């Protein structure tokens, strides 16, 4: 049992973080510049390129590779110097899913597009109606009876 704990902690520092030299240690998740983030994202995209030249990236896979959570990615998107980098990466991933819409396995791509694009894709039917109040005056509701003379 002690050996199992040693194997689990191998490559980690005493706080449980990945130690220097571990392949995951380079994924800090904190970027000093948008260029540094872009470099990590491009490395991920290159890794997802298939032999036939088709890219198969995912948003979560990219976040895992560059060492941040999905929430952190959206937080980076709100920061001015990183905004363009994050939006560009998300757009590239969406374009990869869009190319899958032409094949037989389009269902998964459609599902992903509906969930990763902030409202860009949806199944809802939106109807716009203009309702106006109309007032009709039909005169008095009680009619007077004719007087006999």
N, C-alpha and C positions, 0 to 999 in steps of 0.2 A: 504494500500500500504506500509506503514511503517513497518507493521508486516512482509510482504513478504521480505523486505530488511533485517530485523533482522534474519529471518529464513535462508536466503541465506548466511549471514555473520556469522552465528553461527558455532563455531568450527574453526574460522579463527582469525588471529591476525589483527592489524590495517593496515597492508600492503596487506592483502588478502591471505596470506599464511596459510596453515593448522596449527592450533595451537596445542600445546602439549595436549595429551589426545584424539585428533581426530584420528580415525583409519588410516587415510591417512598420518598423520604427521610422521609416522615412515619411510615412503618411501622417504628418503633423496635424493637418486640418486647420492650421492657422497660416494664412498667407500674408506675406509682407507687401505684395504688390499684385495687381491684376495679371501682370505678365507671368508671375510665378504660378498663379492659379491656372492661367491659360496653358502653360507648359504641362502641368499635371493632367489637365483635361485632354489635351492632345495626345498625351501618352496613353490615356485610357482609350480614346477613339482608335488609335493605331492598334491597340491590343484587341479590339473587337472586330477588326477587319477580317473577313473570311477569305478563303483562297480564291473565291470567285469575284472578289472585289466589293462585295456587299458588306456594309457595316451593320452590326447587330448590337448597338448600345442600348442601355436602359438608364433611366434617371437614377434609380437606386444603385445600380452597379457603378455608375460614375461617382456618386457620393461615397460609396464604400471605397472605391479606388483612391480618391483624393483625400479620404480620411475625415469626412464630415457627415453629419446627418442631413436628411432631407430638409428639416426645419432650418438648419444652419445655411443650407443652400439658398433658401428663400430669404433668410436674413441678409446674406451676402448680396442678394439681388436688390435689396433696398439701399445698400451702401453705394454711394455715387461712383467711386472708381471701379467697383466690381460689377456694376449693373450690366454693362454691355457684355462682359465676358460670360456671365451666367445666362443672360437672355439668348445670346448666340449659341451657347451649348444646348440649352433647352430646345431651341429652334432646330438645331441639327438633329437632335434625337427625335423630335416630332416628324421631321422630314423623312427619317429612316422608317418610322412607323407608317407614314403615308405611302411609301413605296410598297409596303406589305399589303396595302388595300387592293392591289391589282391581282393578287394570287388567290389560291383557294383557302389559305389560312388567314383570312381578313378579319375574323371575329375578334381575335386577341388584339390585333392592331387597333381596331375600332374601339375596343374597351379601353386600351391604354390611352388613346388620344382623348377620350372623353374624360379621363381621370387626371392626366398630367397637364393638360392645357387649361389654364384658368378661365374656363367658360368658353373657350374657342370652339369646342365640339360638344354637342349635347343632343339628346333624343327628344327633348321637350318640344312640343308644338306651341308656339307663342301666337296668341291671337290678340290683336289690338282692336278694341271696340270703343266707339265714342258714343256715350249715352248723354242725351240732353233732356232736361226737364221741359215738358211741353204742357202748357196750361191752356185748357180749352174752356171757354165761357159759353155755356149753352143757354144762358138766361136764367130765369127763375125756375126753381124746381116745382113750385106749386102754381098751378094755373087757376085763375079765378073763373068761377062758373058764370055763364051769361045771366044777366038779371032779366027777370020777366017783368013786363009792364002792364 
